[in-house]
């Protein structure tokens, strides 16, 4: 039976401007994200620096605006000095986070050169697990000071005459997690993060900071962690992090399809906690969110760090995605945009090979996973501002999240180009006729409508399957044209297929 939904927007009701840093990603020294991912000297497409050209091309097509580096868990026992200077002089280390042999042939300078070639903004994380304010401030000096000091002159001697000008810095990573090397209590981390931020800002007063929030909504310390950390760091930082991963568990398809509802509640709770700290301090400051790790991760299939062999460039966490995963990933990204008033930065974790929208074969091809498609389309077309989209429609009963909206709606408006875009996700197993009421707009015309439909979620065991089979799986989920979309007067009617992600592009002007 076909259900109905109504999505109402008006150009005067704006949630917030869409920060392009929402379309960020993440490259960590984990598995093959760096080695044979972004970096593979000798590859047919590699340039003089060893950067894979096919991966850079896909990064641009994905719409990636910013990349977080070098971790992740990896950063919490990383000596950044190991990754600069002549490659032949760099030490080989054991990475304690992922029990991997780290050759350090790719480090800060290589990442900065790669970021410039890929046209992405660098977002750097510092080690607050086994190190502290001094090492963090030295890294800022190395990256951002023009010259005339010990570390800035070291950078120049290493071939980078001009400073890198890194604006955005993460004060550690997931310091609430017992899996983190050097993890801390909220009290201890808050004090250290404040000290590090103050030292780093003395080096470069223009930089911005992300302080660690909870590593998931399910952490027993969630909420209290944010409160205590912000009591110490509120005046020092600009953003608080949110990390969130989702997967289908025990065949609970409905709860998986509703993941974005839990994601949105998580973000609202972090915002509420930050605003409560502001209120107690009588401060008008409103922290924004850096959702610098989000994705679908079948973490239940990960054997755990203690069971990993000590290898170099191991195939770790190379999840193979389905059409169902693509629908959920598209819903998660649309949810970030819908909360543009408080979400300033977001990083799909990760960019290549490790729970990523693209995969590579060493010495071979690079190709798109299913999740690549909704992310690339959204980044290309969701511009300008997010409108306050009011959704009325069916609900979906789930075991994990309770009753949630059966249809989610995100609408963006770019006055400069006259582009009105609706991203609609039907989380239910029934077709839905959606009426998008664009009150206050005139001369509305359809440009195109694209749809991705969930499949039965038959996933590959790993990326060791034949590359041709994996590439075909990703291509099979490519968006197709959605038929039956009509526009008349103030309403566009969109037939939403069961369990689907749909993007509708319209042109319009404000009436």
Secondary structure by P-SEA (a helix, b strand, c coil): cbbbbbbbbbcccccccccccccbbbbcccccccccccccccccccccccccaaaaaaaaaacccbbbcccccccccccccccccccccbbbbbcccccccccccccaaaaaaaaaaabbbbbbbbbcccccaaaaaaaaaacccccccaaaaaaaaacccccccccbbbcccccccccccccccaaaaaaaaaaaaaaaaaacccbbbbcccccccccccaaaaaaaaaaaccccccbbbbbbbbbbcccaaaaaaaaaaaaaaaaaaaaaaaaaaaaaacccbbbbbcccccccccccccccccccccccccccccccccaaaaaaaaaaaaaaaaacccccbbbccccccccccccccccbbbbbccaaaaaaaaaacccccccccccbbbbbbbccccccccbbbbbbbbccccbbbbbbbccccbbbbccccccccccccccbbbbbbbccccccccccccaaaaaaaaaaacccccccccccccbbbbbccccbbbbbbbbbccc
